[in-house]
């Protein structure tokens, strides 16, 4: 049976994958994309929060 930690881990993983895909598809420069992706991967929760607040936005 999966505990609360397991469920939170899966949620963070899914959100990190979503963030990386959005960063990859953004109009930011390659170096900025690389930095953001590294932040999200190396610091999953903190990087995700930073990306959400400060990261590259898609211009729709």
C-alpha angles and dihedrals in degrees: 000000000000118000129211091271091057093050092048090048091054091048091051091047093051092047091048091052089049090050093049091050091049092047090050091051095045124106092241121123119271093252092051091048090051093050093048093047091049090050093050093047098043096041104029101182100027093041090050092052092047091048091050092051102035109011130115114289127214113242104224 
